[in-house]
Amino acid sequence: MMRQELENVRKEVISGIELERILRLPVAEKFRLLEYIKLIAQEAAYAEEYTYFRLKESPNYEKDRTYKLLAPLLVHDVSFDDMRRIILNYLYKFQMSDTYYSKFAILGIGVLFIKRGIDSYTIFHTLLCMLGVHFLTENLRFAGYKLAFEEEIKIDSIIRYKEYENTYRNTKYHLLALGLLHREEGKAAMDEFMLHHCKEEKVQLLYHILSELPPGEYRLATFNSLLVGGDDYDNMILAGLYSVIRKSTLMVSHYMMNSMIGKYSHFDLRPERVEAEAREILASMKSKLGLQ
């Protein structure tokens, strides 16, 4: 990859990420971040040898809960833009903790670099530099690529994610079912269901606003403007509806909604269960529309 192309990728990956929050961490936390950097470097090397589609087979796959949240986005070949959006959504929920923000940012930046095909050597040193020159010169006797592989990874802290009551879950699965309806029966069926059978006025209103906007950048800009000042529930609905209208996959829709409220996604552990539950609701939707 040419130098200018590499720089463009770096800018694309870090855009919207507050790197200064990593720099201001205390020394002890930066040493913990070093373990995440080593993890990403090793996973990048594994992807170079076996492709990122096989990362679930990596010996490090179970090392960290947050890495296990993000790696499936690579394994299932989610688009770079969707991955980046999901990562930024989660980061926005960590406004109160620089430590959580920085850990997630390092892992998020790392998987985005892997997605773009950046080599493990470059990824390791790029992430290392995010710890700051003072930390590197004052606290590490040496810093080199071997550092990522010579010692066992020791992750001694985890990011805690939010849990939400059944109201969120119920709405999320109805939106997942609506996405299946759109993909299987088309926009006319989706419009009819939302107009005549949707019982939640908030969902109905936001759907009609988003669906009637011109697609592409205009709709995206309006979607982003609606997120400003919204509470978690409203923003989850917006993310779900935007995914539905775009005909996103079940996995992307699930991640988008969970990332908007800062909830961990177990989708990759039980995709068949998620789909089965969404399809139960879909069957009811189709019945109301006379499609079954």
C-alpha positions in Angstrom: 0.0 0.0 0.0 1.4 3.4 -1.0 2.2 6.0 1.7 -0.5 8.4 0.7 -3.1 5.6 0.5 -2.0 4.4 3.9 -2.4 7.9 5.3 -5.9 8.2 3.8 -6.9 4.9 5.5 -5.5 6.2 8.8 -7.5 9.4 8.6 -10.6 7.5 7.6 -10.3 5.1 10.5 -9.6 7.6 13.3 -12.1 10.2 12.1 -14.5 11.0 14.9 -12.4 9.2 17.6 -11.1 11.4 20.4 -7.5 10.3 20.6 -6.7 12.9 23.2 -8.7 10.8 25.7 -6.2 8.0 25.3 -3.3 10.4 25.8 -4.6 11.8 29.1 -4.9 8.3 30.7 -2.7 7.7 33.7 0.4 5.5 33.2 -1.2 2.4 34.8 -4.1 2.5 32.4 -1.8 2.9 29.4 0.1 -0.3 30.5 -3.3 -2.0 30.4 -4.0 -0.6 27.0 -0.7 -2.1 25.8 -2.2 -5.5 26.3 -5.1 -4.6 24.0 -2.6 -3.4 21.4 -0.7 -6.7 21.6 -4.0 -8.5 21.2 -4.9 -6.6 18.0 -1.4 -7.0 16.6 -1.6 -10.8 17.1 -5.1 -10.9 15.6 -3.9 -8.9 12.6 -1.0 -11.3 12.1 -3.5 -14.2 12.3 -5.7 -12.6 9.7 -2.7 -12.1 7.4 -2.0 -15.8 7.5 -5.6 -17.2 7.5 -7.8 -14.3 6.5 -10.1 -12.4 8.9 -13.0 -14.7 8.0 -11.3 -17.3 10.3 -10.6 -15.1 13.3 -13.0 -17.1 15.5 -10.5 -19.9 15.2 -7.8 -17.7 16.7 -6.4 -18.7 20.1 -7.0 -15.2 21.2 -10.7 -15.0 20.3 -11.9 -15.6 23.9 -9.2 -13.3 25.5 -11.4 -10.2 25.8 -15.2 -9.7 25.8 -15.1 -6.5 23.7 -12.8 -8.0 21.1 -15.3 -10.9 20.9 -18.0 -8.3 20.3 -16.1 -6.6 17.4 -14.4 -9.6 15.7 -17.6 -11.1 14.3 -18.0 -7.9 12.2 -14.9 -9.0 10.4 -15.8 -12.7 10.3 -19.2 -11.9 8.7 -17.7 -9.3 6.3 -19.8 -6.4 7.5 -19.0 -3.3 5.4 -16.3 -0.9 6.6 -18.9 1.9 6.8 -21.3 -0.1 9.0 -18.4 -1.3 11.2 -17.2 2.2 11.7 -20.7 3.5 12.5 -21.3 0.7 15.1 -17.9 1.5 16.7 -18.6 5.2 16.9 -22.0 4.6 18.3 -20.5 2.5 21.2 -17.8 5.1 21.8 -20.4 7.8 22.2 -21.9 5.9 25.1 -18.6 6.0 27.0 -18.7 9.8 27.7 -18.1 9.3 31.5 -15.1 7.0 31.4 -11.9 7.7 29.5 -10.7 4.2 30.5 -13.6 2.4 28.8 -13.5 4.8 25.9 -9.8 4.2 25.3 -10.0 0.4 25.5 -12.9 0.3 23.0 -11.2 2.9 20.8 -8.0 0.9 20.5 -9.9 -2.3 19.7 -12.2 -0.5 17.3 -9.4 1.2 15.5 -7.5 -2.1 15.3 -10.4 -4.1 13.7 -11.0 -1.2 11.2 -7.3 -1.3 10.2 -7.6 -5.1 9.8 -10.7 -4.6 7.6 -8.7 -2.2 5.4 -5.9 -4.8 5.0 -3.2 -2.9 7.0 -0.4 -5.2 8.0 0.1 -6.2 11.7 3.5 -4.4 11.9 1.9 -1.1 10.9 -1.1 -1.6 13.1 1.0 -2.4 16.2 3.2 0.7 15.9 0.3 3.0 14.9 -1.6 2.0 18.0 1.5 2.2 20.2 2.0 5.8 19.2 -1.5 6.6 20.4 -0.2 6.1 24.0 2.0 9.2 23.6 5.7 9.9 23.2 6.2 10.6 27.0 4.7 7.3 28.0 6.8 5.4 25.4 10.1 7.0 26.3 9.7 7.1 30.0 8.0 3.8 30.7 9.1 1.3 28.1 12.7 0.2 27.9 12.1 -1.0 24.4 9.3 -0.8 21.9 9.2 -3.0 18.9 7.2 -5.5 17.0 8.6 -8.4 19.1 6.8 -6.8 22.1 3.5 -7.9 20.7 4.5 -11.6 20.5 7.1 -12.3 23.2 4.9 -12.1 26.2 1.5 -13.6 27.0 -1.5 -11.2 26.7 -2.7 -10.3 30.2 -6.1 -8.5 30.1 -7.1 -7.8 33.7 -10.1 -5.5 33.2 -13.3 -5.6 31.2 -15.7 -3.0 29.8 -19.2 -3.2 31.4 -22.1 -2.7 29.1 -25.6 -1.6 29.8 -28.7 -3.8 30.3 -32.2 -2.7 29.3 -35.7 -3.7 30.2 -38.1 -5.7 28.0 -39.6 -2.6 26.4 -36.3 -2.0 24.5 -36.0 -5.7 23.6 -39.6 -6.0 22.4 -39.2 -2.9 20.1 -35.9 -4.1 18.8 -37.2 -7.5 17.7 -40.3 -5.9 16.1 -37.9 -3.7 14.1 -35.8 -6.7 13.1 -39.0 -8.4 11.9 -39.9 -5.3 10.0 -36.5 -5.5 8.2 -37.2 -9.1 7.2 -40.7 -8.0 5.9 -39.0 -5.3 3.8 -36.5 -7.7 2.3 -39.0 -10.5 1.6 -42.1 -8.7 0.6 -40.9 -5.2 -0.5 -41.5 -1.6 0.5 -45.3 -1.6 -0.3 -45.9 -4.3 2.3 -43.8 -2.5 4.8 -45.6 0.8 4.2 -49.0 -0.9 4.6 -48.0 -2.5 7.8 -46.6 0.7 9.3 -49.7 2.7 8.2 -52.4 0.3 9.3 -50.9 -2.1 11.9 -48.1 -0.4 13.8 -49.3 0.3 17.3 -46.4 2.4 18.5 -47.0 6.0 17.3 -43.4 7.0 17.9 -42.1 4.2 15.6 -44.8 5.0 13.0 -44.0 8.7 13.0 -40.2 8.3 12.6 -40.6 5.6 10.0 -42.7 7.9 7.8 -40.2 10.8 8.2 -37.2 8.7 7.3 -38.8 6.6 4.5 -40.0 9.6 2.6 -36.6 11.4 2.5 -34.4 11.1 -0.6 -32.0 8.1 -0.1 -28.3 8.5 0.3 -26.4 11.3 1.9 -29.5 13.5 2.4 -31.3 10.8 4.4 -28.2 10.0 6.3 -27.7 13.6 7.3 -31.3 13.9 8.5 -30.9 10.7 10.4 -27.8 12.0 12.1 -29.6 15.3 13.0 -32.5 13.4 14.6 -30.1 11.6 16.9 -28.9 14.8 18.5 -30.6 15.2 21.8 -32.5 12.0 21.6 -32.7 9.6 24.5 -31.5 6.0 24.3 -34.9 4.6 23.3 -35.5 7.1 20.6 -32.1 6.6 19.1 -32.4 2.9 19.2 -35.7 3.2 17.2 -34.0 5.6 14.7 -31.1 3.2 14.2 -33.4 0.3 13.7 -35.6 2.1 11.2 -32.6 3.5 9.3 -31.3 -0.1 9.0 -34.7 -1.4 8.0 -35.1 1.1 5.2 -31.6 0.4 4.0 -32.3 -3.4 3.9 -29.4 -4.1 6.3 -28.8 -7.7 7.3 -30.2 -9.0 10.5 -26.8 -8.9 12.1 -26.0 -5.3 11.1 -29.5 -4.1 12.3 -29.0 -5.9 15.7 -25.6 -4.4 16.2 -26.7 -0.9 15.1 -29.5 -0.9 17.7 -27.4 -2.3 20.5 -24.5 0.1 19.8 -26.9 3.0 19.9 -27.8 2.2 23.5 -24.4 0.8 24.6 -25.7 -2.7 25.0 -23.5 -5.8 24.4 -24.5 -7.9 21.4 -24.5 -11.7 21.7 -25.8 -12.0 18.1 -22.8 -14.1 16.9 -23.4 -16.7 19.7 -27.0 -17.3 18.7 -27.9 -15.9 15.3 -30.4 -18.7 14.7 -32.2 -17.8 17.9 -32.3 -14.1 17.0 -33.7 -14.9 13.6 -36.2 -17.4 14.9 -37.6 -14.9 17.3 -37.8 -12.2 14.7 -39.5 -14.6 12.3 -42.2 -15.4 14.8 -43.1 -11.7 14.8 -42.7 -11.6 11.0 -45.3 -14.4 10.7 -47.8 -12.3 12.7 -47.1 -9.2 10.5 -47.6 -11.2 7.3 -50.9 -12.7 8.7 -52.2 -9.2 9.3 -51.3 -8.2 5.7 -53.0 -11.4 4.3 -49.7 -12.7 3.0 -50.0 -16.1 4.7 
